Amino acid sequence: HRILREHAETPFDLVVGADVAYENRHGPQLAALILRLVRPDGTVLIADPRRPAASSLVTEMREAGWRHVREEVRYDGRPDEQGRVIYLHRFSGHPGVQAPVARVRYDDRWSGPR
């Protein structure tokens, strides 16, 4: 939670996760965390070795208004129990979040809303 508190006021342009959903209950938890970490115009990339529980994250993100594209990425490494394909989920354009507006001081004047 320390990292989230330190960065709560400065959302990221890009959030990347790999193999993060192990159980269906993780979908809502991860979606809520991602919503706090990424800018409204940002992108989220989740690499998923085709775990069944990852669908709960995809469902939560889509229902929250994120655009979603899934790409199948083949790799030559040692296959795991799911095979040699990883799903790359790309989420973008969350419409319901307003990014914090930066205010910068120039001498005795402020830019941005007060």
C-alpha distance (Angstrom), angle and dihedral (degrees) to the residues before:
residue distance angle dihedral
H1 . . .
R2 3.81 . .
I3 3.81 92.1 .
L4 3.80 92.0 48.7
R5 3.82 91.6 50.4
E6 3.80 91.8 49.0
H7 3.80 92.7 52.0
A8 3.80 102.0 31.2
E9 3.81 92.1 105.8
T10 3.81 94.9 46.5
P11 3.80 110.9 55.0
F12 3.79 117.2 -161.8
D13 3.80 128.5 -115.2
L14 3.79 90.6 -139.2
V15 3.81 131.6 27.6
V16 3.82 117.9 -172.2
G17 3.80 127.5 -168.2
A18 3.79 133.2 172.6
D19 3.79 126.6 -160.8
V20 3.80 92.8 -15.7
A21 3.82 103.3 144.6
Y22 3.78 114.6 74.8
E23 3.80 100.5 150.3
N24 3.80 133.5 30.0
R25 3.81 90.4 -114.8
H26 3.82 89.2 64.4
G27 3.83 93.1 68.2
P28 3.83 97.2 74.4
Q29 3.81 92.0 39.1
L30 3.80 93.6 51.4
A31 3.81 93.4 43.4
A32 3.82 90.6 53.7
L33 3.80 91.5 48.8
I34 3.81 93.2 47.0
L35 3.80 90.5 50.5
R36 3.81 88.8 58.8
L37 3.81 95.4 45.2
V38 3.81 105.7 45.6
R39 3.79 129.7 67.7
P40 3.82 116.8 -118.0
D41 3.81 89.6 -109.5
G42 3.81 92.2 41.1
T43 3.77 132.3 108.8
V44 3.78 132.2 -122.9
L45 3.81 120.8 -156.3
I46 3.80 118.8 -168.0
A47 3.81 120.6 -177.7
D48 3.79 109.1 -154.6
P49 3.81 125.3 -175.4
R50 3.81 86.8 -147.4
R51 3.78 97.0 -86.7
P52 3.82 110.1 172.7
A53 3.83 91.3 -131.3
A54 3.81 91.6 61.4
S55 3.80 88.3 76.8
S56 3.82 89.0 71.2
L57 3.82 89.6 60.1
V58 3.80 92.0 47.6
T59 3.81 90.8 49.1
E60 3.81 93.0 48.9
M61 3.80 93.1 48.3
R62 3.81 94.1 47.3
E63 3.81 92.6 46.6
A64 3.81 88.5 51.3
G65 3.81 89.5 57.6
W66 3.81 104.1 -97.9
R67 3.80 118.8 143.1
H68 3.80 109.7 -122.5
V69 3.79 133.1 -158.3
R70 3.80 122.8 176.5
E71 3.79 121.1 -157.3
E72 3.80 125.5 -171.4
V73 3.79 110.6 -134.4
R74 3.79 117.8 -165.9
Y75 3.77 119.9 -154.5
D76 3.80 133.8 -170.2
G77 3.80 97.5 -138.3
R78 3.76 127.0 105.9
P79 3.80 109.5 -55.3
D80 3.77 117.9 -120.6
E81 3.80 126.5 -152.1
Q82 3.82 89.5 -73.0
G83 3.82 96.0 51.3
R84 3.80 133.1 -119.4
V85 3.81 98.7 -46.6
I86 3.78 127.5 94.1
Y87 3.78 122.9 -170.0
L88 3.78 115.2 -131.0
H89 3.80 109.0 -157.2
R90 3.80 115.7 -160.6
F91 3.80 117.4 -166.3
S92 3.78 121.8 -175.1
G93 3.76 145.3 157.3
H94 3.76 104.9 36.2
P95 3.82 102.2 -166.8
G96 3.81 100.3 -163.9
V97 3.80 103.3 62.1
Q98 3.75 126.8 82.7
A99 3.79 115.8 -150.8
P100 3.78 116.9 -132.0
V101 3.79 111.1 -97.0
A102 3.78 113.8 -123.2
R103 3.77 118.2 -130.3
V104 3.77 118.1 -160.2
R105 3.79 125.3 -169.5
Y106 3.80 118.1 -133.7
D107 3.80 109.2 -175.1
D108 3.82 103.7 -60.8
R109 3.81 96.6 -17.5
W110 3.79 131.6 82.9
S111 3.77 126.0 -143.5
G112 3.76 118.2 -146.9
P113 3.80 130.1 27.7
R114 3.81 120.7 -35.4
